[in-house]
């Protein structure tokens, strides 16, 4: 299981079309500090 699985589950179960989550919200979902490169990565 990916360390980000809780976040993907949260997004899947929330049933919204788009999301705006703050860093602290993501941190609380994942229960660990995420690296800042995750927040600035652009595809």
VMD Tcl script that builds the backbone (N, CA, C; Angstrom):
set m [mol new atoms 129]
animate dup $m
set s [atomselect $m all]
$s set {name element resname resid chain x y z} {
  {N N UNK 1 A 0.847 -1.179 0.000}
  {CA C UNK 1 A 0.000 0.000 0.000}
  {C C UNK 1 A 0.892 1.243 0.000}
  {N N UNK 2 A 0.491 2.223 -0.775}
  {CA C UNK 2 A 1.212 3.490 -0.863}
  {C C UNK 2 A 1.026 4.295 0.412}
  {N N UNK 3 A 2.034 5.067 0.749}
  {CA C UNK 3 A 1.916 5.928 1.933}
  {C C UNK 3 A 0.858 7.009 1.727}
  {N N UNK 4 A 0.518 7.268 0.469}
  {CA C UNK 4 A -0.505 8.271 0.153}
  {C C UNK 4 A -1.900 7.663 -0.021}
  {N N UNK 5 A -2.038 6.401 0.209}
  {CA C UNK 5 A -3.322 5.717 0.054}
  {C C UNK 5 A -4.453 6.366 0.866}
  {N N UNK 6 A -4.215 6.769 2.118}
  {CA C UNK 6 A -5.297 7.434 2.866}
  {C C UNK 6 A -5.821 8.694 2.177}
  {N N UNK 7 A -4.935 9.426 1.547}
  {CA C UNK 7 A -5.367 10.625 0.823}
  {C C UNK 7 A -6.215 10.248 -0.380}
  {N N UNK 8 A -5.775 9.255 -1.149}
  {CA C UNK 8 A -6.549 8.820 -2.321}
  {C C UNK 8 A -7.914 8.284 -1.901}
  {N N UNK 9 A -7.971 7.563 -0.794}
  {CA C UNK 9 A -9.251 7.057 -0.285}
  {C C UNK 9 A -10.164 8.206 0.136}
  {N N UNK 10 A -9.593 9.189 0.802}
  {CA C UNK 10 A -10.367 10.360 1.207}
  {C C UNK 10 A -10.985 11.041 -0.013}
  {N N UNK 11 A -10.175 11.250 -1.032}
  {CA C UNK 11 A -10.662 11.921 -2.239}
  {C C UNK 11 A -11.709 11.077 -2.963}
  {N N UNK 12 A -11.497 9.796 -3.017}
  {CA C UNK 12 A -12.434 8.900 -3.691}
  {C C UNK 12 A -13.785 8.860 -2.968}
  {N N UNK 13 A -13.763 8.863 -1.667}
  {CA C UNK 13 A -14.988 8.731 -0.873}
  {C C UNK 13 A -15.720 10.051 -0.649}
  {N N UNK 14 A -15.087 11.153 -0.954}
  {CA C UNK 14 A -15.698 12.462 -0.694}
  {C C UNK 14 A -16.686 12.887 -1.779}
  {N N UNK 15 A -16.561 12.334 -2.973}
  {CA C UNK 15 A -17.512 12.565 -4.072}
  {C C UNK 15 A -17.665 14.022 -4.513}
  {N N UNK 16 A -16.591 14.758 -4.535}
  {CA C UNK 16 A -16.601 16.104 -5.087}
  {C C UNK 16 A -15.910 16.097 -6.438}
  {N N UNK 17 A -16.275 17.035 -7.259}
  {CA C UNK 17 A -15.661 17.141 -8.582}
  {C C UNK 17 A -14.251 17.722 -8.502}
  {N N UNK 18 A -14.063 18.692 -7.621}
  {CA C UNK 18 A -12.740 19.291 -7.433}
  {C C UNK 18 A -12.492 19.490 -5.933}
  {N N UNK 19 A -11.224 19.726 -5.612}
  {CA C UNK 19 A -10.836 19.816 -4.206}
  {C C UNK 19 A -9.899 20.984 -3.998}
  {N N UNK 20 A -10.011 21.560 -2.839}
  {CA C UNK 20 A -9.050 22.545 -2.386}
  {C C UNK 20 A -8.733 22.182 -0.939}
  {N N UNK 21 A -7.577 21.608 -0.765}
  {CA C UNK 21 A -7.152 21.193 0.569}
  {C C UNK 21 A -5.913 21.972 0.969}
  {N N UNK 22 A -5.872 22.379 2.207}
  {CA C UNK 22 A -4.707 23.058 2.723}
  {C C UNK 22 A -3.686 22.036 3.199}
  {N N UNK 23 A -2.455 22.495 3.300}
  {CA C UNK 23 A -1.374 21.614 3.727}
  {C C UNK 23 A -1.726 20.889 5.019}
  {N N UNK 24 A -2.240 21.600 6.001}
  {CA C UNK 24 A -2.567 20.969 7.287}
  {C C UNK 24 A -3.671 19.922 7.155}
  {N N UNK 25 A -4.610 20.143 6.267}
  {CA C UNK 25 A -5.659 19.149 6.042}
  {C C UNK 25 A -5.074 17.866 5.457}
  {N N UNK 26 A -4.187 18.023 4.491}
  {CA C UNK 26 A -3.540 16.856 3.892}
  {C C UNK 26 A -2.690 16.143 4.931}
  {N N UNK 27 A -1.971 16.906 5.714}
  {CA C UNK 27 A -1.140 16.334 6.776}
  {C C UNK 27 A -1.997 15.543 7.765}
  {N N UNK 28 A -3.157 16.061 8.113}
  {CA C UNK 28 A -4.041 15.354 9.044}
  {C C UNK 28 A -4.614 14.080 8.435}
  {N N UNK 29 A -4.879 14.087 7.160}
  {CA C UNK 29 A -5.384 12.888 6.488}
  {C C UNK 29 A -4.299 11.820 6.431}
  {N N UNK 30 A -3.087 12.242 6.096}
  {CA C UNK 30 A -1.987 11.291 5.928}
  {C C UNK 30 A -1.309 10.918 7.235}
  {N N UNK 31 A -1.413 11.752 8.231}
  {CA C UNK 31 A -0.813 11.544 9.555}
  {C C UNK 31 A 0.723 11.517 9.490}
  {N N UNK 32 A 1.294 12.248 8.539}
  {CA C UNK 32 A 2.738 12.453 8.508}
  {C C UNK 32 A 3.010 13.710 7.691}
  {N N UNK 33 A 4.189 14.257 7.843}
  {CA C UNK 33 A 4.574 15.452 7.081}
  {C C UNK 33 A 4.919 15.053 5.656}
  {N N UNK 34 A 4.347 15.772 4.717}
  {CA C UNK 34 A 4.668 15.494 3.325}
  {C C UNK 34 A 5.787 16.424 2.886}
  {N N UNK 35 A 6.564 15.985 1.934}
  {CA C UNK 35 A 7.647 16.820 1.419}
  {C C UNK 35 A 7.050 17.929 0.553}
  {N N UNK 36 A 7.657 19.076 0.589}
  {CA C UNK 36 A 7.090 20.218 -0.132}
  {C C UNK 36 A 7.105 20.033 -1.635}
  {N N UNK 37 A 7.974 19.192 -2.162}
  {CA C UNK 37 A 7.975 18.949 -3.618}
  {C C UNK 37 A 6.669 18.329 -4.073}
  {N N UNK 38 A 6.009 17.592 -3.203}
  {CA C UNK 38 A 4.707 17.018 -3.517}
  {C C UNK 38 A 3.693 18.128 -3.787}
  {N N UNK 39 A 3.799 19.226 -3.075}
  {CA C UNK 39 A 2.842 20.316 -3.199}
  {C C UNK 39 A 3.090 21.172 -4.440}
  {N N UNK 40 A 4.303 21.192 -4.923}
  {CA C UNK 40 A 4.630 22.063 -6.045}
  {C C UNK 40 A 4.798 21.308 -7.356}
  {N N UNK 41 A 4.667 20.007 -7.334}
  {CA C UNK 41 A 4.830 19.200 -8.555}
  {C C UNK 41 A 3.731 19.521 -9.551}
  {N N UNK 42 A 4.110 19.737 -10.804}
  {CA C UNK 42 A 3.128 20.005 -11.855}
  {C C UNK 42 A 3.343 18.989 -12.974}
  {N N UNK 43 A 2.277 18.423 -13.442}
  {CA C UNK 43 A 2.355 17.492 -14.572}
  {C C UNK 43 A 2.365 18.249 -15.866}
}
mol reanalyze $m
mol bondsrecalc $m
mol representation Tube
mol addrep $m
